[in-house]
Amino acid sequence: MVTLLPMEVEGHTVMGVEVKLPKTTLLAVYTSRGYIMCGALDVGLLNEKLADRHIIAGRAVGVRTLEQLMEAPLESVTLEAEKMGIHPGITGKEALLRML
């Protein structure tokens, strides 16, 4: 099952996506510029093999809900995210605000 959920971040609307799969749930929240995602995100792949796409993204681990994803500190981020001041340790919410 796939669920799309509009979410509010300090007066801005972002979109949450929840994909229920056998034995796991994929979580992502995105803006028009980038996204944050659960531990399934391969930041190394985005930085190395897909570098020409300039993807702005961050990864949080150990989250089970979209709300937790918003509040969790990011464990890793892409090089393009770093250029925007998004770095490991900031919350998903803070990262999304910088992506708006």
C-alpha positions, 0 to 999 in steps of 0.5 A: 500500500502506498500513502501520500500525505500532505504535511505542514512544516512551519506554514509550508506544505511538503508531501510525505510518502509511505510505502508498506512492503513485506517486513519493511516500510519505506518513508520519504518526505519531499519538497520541489527541490529535494527529500529526506528518507528512511535508512533505505536511501543509499546516499553513496549511490546518489553521490557517486553513480548519480552525481550528475543529477545533483540530488538534494537528499538526506537519510535518517535511520531507525525511523518507523513513521513520517513524524519520526522522520521529520524529528530524527537527526539526519545520519548522512546527506548528499554532497548537493545537500551539503552545499545548501547547509544541510548536514548530518545531525540536523533534523529532517524538518530543518533539512526540509526547510532549507529545501524550500 
